[in-house]
Amino acid sequence: ASHGLSMTKIESRPSRRKAWEYIFFVDIEGHIEEERVKKAVEEITGRCLFMKVLGSYPAHS
């Protein structure tokens, strides 16, 4: 919310590494090249143990 992005989906899955540890998959509106998305990704990266962008695609019109 602080970066003006809309989260369109969130899913959690057990990490398979240890009990009660979860991995989250999050979809947002925006492209990785947008400054607000870059800033949000940087902030999230600093708050989690592992962060990976799985893809960034143009919106379907």
C-alpha positions in Angstrom: 0.0 0.0 0.0 2.8 2.4 0.8 4.0 2.1 -2.9 0.6 2.4 -4.5 0.5 -1.1 -5.8 -2.4 -3.5 -6.0 -1.9 -7.1 -4.8 -4.1 -9.3 -7.0 -3.3 -12.7 -5.5 -1.5 -14.3 -2.6 -0.9 -18.0 -2.0 1.0 -19.8 0.8 2.6 -23.2 0.6 4.6 -25.2 3.1 8.4 -24.8 2.5 9.2 -28.5 2.8 12.3 -27.5 4.8 10.9 -27.4 8.3 7.6 -27.5 10.1 5.6 -24.3 10.2 7.7 -22.5 7.6 5.8 -21.2 4.5 6.6 -19.8 1.1 4.3 -17.0 -0.2 3.6 -16.4 -3.9 2.3 -12.8 -4.6 0.9 -11.3 -7.7 0.8 -7.5 -8.1 -0.2 -5.1 -10.8 2.8 -3.3 -12.3 6.0 -4.1 -14.2 9.4 -4.7 -12.7 10.8 -1.7 -14.6 8.4 0.7 -12.9 10.1 2.7 -10.2 7.3 2.0 -7.7 7.6 -1.7 -8.3 11.4 -1.6 -8.0 11.1 0.2 -4.6 8.5 -2.3 -3.3 10.6 -5.3 -4.4 13.7 -3.7 -2.6 11.7 -3.2 0.6 10.2 -6.8 0.5 13.7 -8.2 -0.1 15.0 -6.6 3.0 12.1 -8.1 5.1 12.3 -11.8 4.1 14.8 -14.6 4.0 14.4 -15.3 0.3 12.9 -13.3 -2.5 12.7 -14.2 -6.2 10.8 -12.5 -9.0 9.3 -15.3 -11.1 8.3 -13.1 -14.0 7.1 -9.7 -15.1 4.7 -9.5 -18.0 2.7 -6.8 -19.7 -1.0 -6.6 -18.7 -3.4 -8.3 -20.9 -5.6 -5.6 -22.6 
